[in-house]
Amino acid sequence: MVESSRIAFINQPKPLGFGHAILTAKFFVGNEPFMVCAGDTYIISNKNSFIKTMMDAFENDVSATLLLQKVSNPKEYGVALVDFSGNYYNVLKVVEKPEIPPSNLAIMPFYFFKPEIFDVLEKLKPGFGGEIQLTDAIQGLIDRGRKVSAVMLRDDEIRLDIGTPENYWEAIRMSYEYSTEGVE
């Protein structure tokens, strides 16, 4: 799968928000569906099964697919309000770092999008923290009547925050232990 993929790393010249960072990739994406993975999160998953599940949820009539995880303090995240529909979740509402979260379902930084997300991002005004928020663009898709689906990170999949040096070293240790488990 990687061999047939195009992977692009794009520098965001100024920190204007995650939504803005995604918008800088518009030229490379063109009119193709695409996946976004933030560099500050690593997920230990058997054969990256969460990505396969997300791909399955990213059907023809879906504009975006999100990865969710239940958390104890959702105020620190983008949060989703969902209902269960068939095999996947239907996203009803998303909000960035809410004071009163509508659920405990945090949005993890792995996404599948159709290029229509760029149309929404281009029209967005700065939101939370004075930045262009990807969460606001996802809500914009929902407001336009587009379907946004989600999948839940399984209990046996481990999310590691590697946004600080301490967390990064812990992630390396855990990843090594996981990869050598049962190896003699």
Contacts in CASP RR format, 6 or more apart in sequence:
PFRMAT RR
TARGET T0000
AUTHOR 0000-0000-0000
METHOD contacts of the structure
MODEL  1
MVESSRIAFINQPKPLGFGHAILTAKFFVGNEPFMVCAGDTYIISNKNSF
IKTMMDAFENDVSATLLLQKVSNPKEYGVALVDFSGNYYNVLKVVEKPEI
PPSNLAIMPFYFFKPEIFDVLEKLKPGFGGEIQLTDAIQGLIDRGRKVSA
VMLRDDEIRLDIGTPENYWEAIRMSYEYSTEGVE
6 28 0 8 1.000
8 25 0 8 1.000
8 28 0 8 1.000
10 21 0 8 1.000
10 24 0 8 1.000
10 25 0 8 1.000
10 28 0 8 1.000
11 24 0 8 1.000
12 20 0 8 1.000
12 21 0 8 1.000
12 24 0 8 1.000
15 131 0 8 1.000
16 126 0 8 1.000
16 131 0 8 1.000
16 132 0 8 1.000
17 131 0 8 1.000
17 132 0 8 1.000
17 133 0 8 1.000
17 134 0 8 1.000
18 38 0 8 1.000
18 109 0 8 1.000
18 131 0 8 1.000
18 132 0 8 1.000
18 133 0 8 1.000
18 134 0 8 1.000
19 121 0 8 1.000
19 124 0 8 1.000
19 131 0 8 1.000
19 132 0 8 1.000
19 133 0 8 1.000
19 134 0 8 1.000
19 137 0 8 1.000
20 121 0 8 1.000
20 131 0 8 1.000
20 132 0 8 1.000
22 36 0 8 1.000
22 113 0 8 1.000
22 117 0 8 1.000
22 118 0 8 1.000
22 121 0 8 1.000
22 134 0 8 1.000
22 137 0 8 1.000
23 118 0 8 1.000
23 121 0 8 1.000
23 122 0 8 1.000
23 132 0 8 1.000
25 34 0 8 1.000
26 115 0 8 1.000
26 118 0 8 1.000
29 115 0 8 1.000
29 118 0 8 1.000
30 115 0 8 1.000
31 115 0 8 1.000
32 115 0 8 1.000
33 58 0 8 1.000
33 112 0 8 1.000
33 113 0 8 1.000
33 114 0 8 1.000
33 115 0 8 1.000
34 112 0 8 1.000
34 113 0 8 1.000
34 115 0 8 1.000
35 51 0 8 1.000
35 110 0 8 1.000
35 111 0 8 1.000
35 112 0 8 1.000
35 113 0 8 1.000
36 109 0 8 1.000
36 110 0 8 1.000
36 111 0 8 1.000
36 112 0 8 1.000
36 113 0 8 1.000
37 109 0 8 1.000
37 110 0 8 1.000
38 109 0 8 1.000
38 110 0 8 1.000
39 109 0 8 1.000
39 162 0 8 1.000
40 109 0 8 1.000
40 161 0 8 1.000
40 162 0 8 1.000
40 163 0 8 1.000
41 108 0 8 1.000
41 109 0 8 1.000
41 110 0 8 1.000
41 159 0 8 1.000
41 160 0 8 1.000
41 161 0 8 1.000
41 162 0 8 1.000
42 159 0 8 1.000
42 160 0 8 1.000
42 162 0 8 1.000
42 171 0 8 1.000
42 175 0 8 1.000
43 50 0 8 1.000
43 108 0 8 1.000
43 110 0 8 1.000
43 153 0 8 1.000
43 157 0 8 1.000
43 158 0 8 1.000
43 159 0 8 1.000
43 160 0 8 1.000
44 157 0 8 1.000
44 158 0 8 1.000
44 160 0 8 1.000
44 174 0 8 1.000
44 175 0 8 1.000
44 178 0 8 1.000
45 51 0 8 1.000
45 154 0 8 1.000
45 157 0 8 1.000
45 158 0 8 1.000
46 156 0 8 1.000
46 157 0 8 1.000
49 154 0 8 1.000
49 157 0 8 1.000
50 67 0 8 1.000
50 110 0 8 1.000
50 151 0 8 1.000
50 153 0 8 1.000
50 154 0 8 1.000
50 157 0 8 1.000
51 110 0 8 1.000
53 151 0 8 1.000
54 65 0 8 1.000
54 67 0 8 1.000
54 110 0 8 1.000
54 112 0 8 1.000
54 151 0 8 1.000
55 112 0 8 1.000
56 87 0 8 1.000
56 88 0 8 1.000
57 65 0 8 1.000
57 87 0 8 1.000
57 88 0 8 1.000
57 112 0 8 1.000
57 149 0 8 1.000
57 150 0 8 1.000
57 151 0 8 1.000
58 65 0 8 1.000
58 112 0 8 1.000
58 149 0 8 1.000
59 149 0 8 1.000
61 147 0 8 1.000
62 114 0 8 1.000
62 147 0 8 1.000
62 148 0 8 1.000
62 149 0 8 1.000
63 113 0 8 1.000
63 114 0 8 1.000
63 116 0 8 1.000
63 117 0 8 1.000
63 141 0 8 1.000
63 146 0 8 1.000
63 147 0 8 1.000
63 148 0 8 1.000
64 91 0 8 1.000
64 111 0 8 1.000
64 112 0 8 1.000
64 113 0 8 1.000
64 114 0 8 1.000
64 117 0 8 1.000
64 138 0 8 1.000
64 141 0 8 1.000
64 146 0 8 1.000
64 148 0 8 1.000
64 149 0 8 1.000
65 88 0 8 1.000
65 111 0 8 1.000
65 112 0 8 1.000
65 148 0 8 1.000
65 149 0 8 1.000
65 150 0 8 1.000
65 151 0 8 1.000
66 80 0 8 1.000
66 91 0 8 1.000
66 94 0 8 1.000
66 107 0 8 1.000
66 108 0 8 1.000
66 111 0 8 1.000
66 138 0 8 1.000
66 148 0 8 1.000
66 149 0 8 1.000
66 150 0 8 1.000
66 151 0 8 1.000
67 107 0 8 1.000
67 108 0 8 1.000
67 109 0 8 1.000
67 110 0 8 1.000
67 111 0 8 1.000
67 150 0 8 1.000
67 151 0 8 1.000
67 153 0 8 1.000
68 80 0 8 1.000
68 82 0 8 1.000
68 89 0 8 1.000
68 105 0 8 1.000
68 106 0 8 1.000
68 107 0 8 1.000
68 108 0 8 1.000
68 150 0 8 1.000
68 151 0 8 1.000
68 152 0 8 1.000
68 153 0 8 1.000
69 105 0 8 1.000
69 106 0 8 1.000
69 108 0 8 1.000
69 152 0 8 1.000
69 153 0 8 1.000
69 159 0 8 1.000
70 104 0 8 1.000
70 105 0 8 1.000
70 106 0 8 1.000
70 152 0 8 1.000
71 77 0 8 1.000
71 104 0 8 1.000
71 105 0 8 1.000
71 106 0 8 1.000
72 104 0 8 1.000
74 98 0 8 1.000
74 101 0 8 1.000
74 103 0 8 1.000
74 104 0 8 1.000
74 105 0 8 1.000
74 106 0 8 1.000
75 97 0 8 1.000
75 98 0 8 1.000
75 99 0 8 1.000
75 101 0 8 1.000
76 97 0 8 1.000
76 106 0 8 1.000
77 97 0 8 1.000
77 106 0 8 1.000
77 107 0 8 1.000
78 94 0 8 1.000
78 95 0 8 1.000
78 96 0 8 1.000
78 97 0 8 1.000
78 98 0 8 1.000
78 106 0 8 1.000
78 107 0 8 1.000
78 135 0 8 1.000
79 94 0 8 1.000
79 95 0 8 1.000
79 96 0 8 1.000
79 97 0 8 1.000
79 98 0 8 1.000
79 101 0 8 1.000
79 102 0 8 1.000
79 103 0 8 1.000
79 104 0 8 1.000
79 105 0 8 1.000
79 106 0 8 1.000
79 107 0 8 1.000
80 89 0 8 1.000
80 91 0 8 1.000
80 93 0 8 1.000
80 94 0 8 1.000
80 103 0 8 1.000
80 105 0 8 1.000
80 106 0 8 1.000
80 107 0 8 1.000
80 150 0 8 1.000
81 91 0 8 1.000
81 92 0 8 1.000
81 93 0 8 1.000
81 94 0 8 1.000
81 102 0 8 1.000
81 103 0 8 1.000
81 105 0 8 1.000
82 89 0 8 1.000
82 90 0 8 1.000
82 91 0 8 1.000
82 92 0 8 1.000
82 103 0 8 1.000
82 105 0 8 1.000
82 150 0 8 1.000
83 89 0 8 1.000
83 90 0 8 1.000
83 92 0 8 1.000
84 90 0 8 1.000
88 149 0 8 1.000
88 150 0 8 1.000
88 151 0 8 1.000
89 149 0 8 1.000
89 150 0 8 1.000
89 151 0 8 1.000
89 152 0 8 1.000
90 147 0 8 1.000
90 148 0 8 1.000
90 149 0 8 1.000
90 150 0 8 1.000
91 138 0 8 1.000
91 142 0 8 1.000
91 148 0 8 1.000
91 149 0 8 1.000
91 150 0 8 1.000
92 142 0 8 1.000
93 102 0 8 1.000
93 139 0 8 1.000
93 142 0 8 1.000
94 107 0 8 1.000
94 135 0 8 1.000
94 138 0 8 1.000
94 139 0 8 1.000
94 142 0 8 1.000
94 148 0 8 1.000
95 101 0 8 1.000
95 102 0 8 1.000
95 135 0 8 1.000
95 139 0 8 1.000
96 127 0 8 1.000
96 128 0 8 1.000
96 133 0 8 1.000
96 135 0 8 1.000
96 136 0 8 1.000
97 128 0 8 1.000
105 150 0 8 1.000
105 152 0 8 1.000
107 135 0 8 1.000
108 153 0 8 1.000
108 159 0 8 1.000
111 134 0 8 1.000
116 141 0 8 1.000
116 146 0 8 1.000
117 137 0 8 1.000
117 138 0 8 1.000
117 141 0 8 1.000
120 137 0 8 1.000
120 140 0 8 1.000
120 141 0 8 1.000
120 144 0 8 1.000
121 132 0 8 1.000
121 134 0 8 1.000
121 137 0 8 1.000
124 132 0 8 1.000
124 133 0 8 1.000
124 136 0 8 1.000
124 137 0 8 1.000
126 132 0 8 1.000
126 133 0 8 1.000
127 133 0 8 1.000
127 136 0 8 1.000
128 135 0 8 1.000
128 136 0 8 1.000
138 148 0 8 1.000
141 148 0 8 1.000
142 148 0 8 1.000
153 159 0 8 1.000
158 174 0 8 1.000
158 178 0 8 1.000
160 167 0 8 1.000
160 170 0 8 1.000
160 171 0 8 1.000
160 174 0 8 1.000
160 175 0 8 1.000
161 167 0 8 1.000
161 171 0 8 1.000
162 168 0 8 1.000
162 171 0 8 1.000
END
